[in-house]
Amino acid sequence: MKRENKKAGFVFKTYEAPNQSPFEKLFEIFKELITYTSGDFDEAIDWLRQLDKEYDLTTPEYTIDDFIEDLKNKGYIREEIDPTVGDGDGDGKGKLRITEKTERAIRKQALEHIFGKIKRSGSGNHRSKGLGIGDEHTGEFRGYRFGDAIEKVSMTESLRNAQINHGVGDFNLTEDDLVVEETLHKSQMSTVLMIDISHSMILYGEDRITPAKKVAMALSELIMTRYPKDTLDILVFGNDAWPIKIKDLPYLKVGPYHTNTVAGLQLAMDMLRRKRNTNKQIFMITDGKPSCLRMPDGQYYKNSNGLDPYITNKCYAMAQQARRLHIPITTFMIAEDPYLMSFVREFTQANRGKAFYTGLKGLGEMIFEDYENNRKRRIKG
């Protein structure tokens, strides 16, 4: 009799999300593509069609054209008429563009991919390390001290003390019986995120701007949903620096710019001076050395060859100025060149801030952790 050998084991295959509709499957890919194409719908759909040919993403029952129609019906794209196209009689060709609904969906996806699915919580729950006057209960008690707010008195514990100290028959509540529960202060934070959009952010065959955009979108979504009393301003810097709105992030592109770090820091500090929060900080994502300054006469001083002392000294001066304003700067350096790392070390020392030398992988997690840590402490000079 022939004995049959049965082998047991695991079968590994590509993960498939349960109960996803054809639209949902394509929409997940589409959101990634629209981020990489800086909001260009036509280019994103061209890429999606190429992926469909290679990986059979669609079926005869649900095609890319059906997906585009669903995007319209669900309010993710809209058609805009370009009057410059056509014969001038108002029949210009329509161009499909993403809507604010898609922008929100992209930010949410970035948050989930980078930071995990973080649940919405109450306003402004930034903890400080020390105990004191605040609004988050710790479960620890102490005796009442003159000046403690009456709402901080734990009536349950105080009544219990009164019964123990004076007895139930002759009940009496004195100041010595009062107990106060310790609380943590929930500090608010004002953050400026600086993003380098100089040409080097796409040099050497590596796309560095897209991960930076994703981090910015994830951080903005985190703050708006979990810490709505905090503020986040975003600026970009190349030859000059200018603020951008959160809704502009998906469309952000690298330009033919040098790196004017000083202009970015000046604008960041101007933004933070107008904030009323005590806690302020700057996050700077950059991959290159400072190579540009704008002179008082409006001309640009540029030098891409090595580290120019004239430019770097201006950077160090800005770092020291930020330190005097109690604004720590955290630099996320997407480079590993030793001479650039030495510049960042000196810059960080001048500010007494922090620096992370990182590749693109893990950038989001590091920024999130630093944001969480910085908001737990009061910044002192």
Secondary structure, DSSP 8 states (H G I E B T S, - for coil): -----------------TT--HHHHHHHHHHHHHHHTTT-HHHHHHHHHHHHHHH---BTTB-HHHHHHHHHHTTSEEEEE-TTSSSSSS---EEEEE-HHHHHHHHHHHHHHHH-------TT-EEEEEEES-SEEEEEEEE--TT--GGGB-HHHHHHHHHHHH-STT----GGG-EEEEEEEEE-EEEEEEEE-SGGGG-TT---HHHHHHHHHHHHHHHHHH-TTSEEEEEEESSSEEEE-GGGGGG----S----HHHHHHHHHHHHHT---SEEEEEEEESS---EEE-TTS-EEE--SS--HHHHHHHHHHHHHHHHTT--EEEEE----HHHHHHHHHHHHHHT-EEEE--STTHHHHHHHHHHHHTTS----
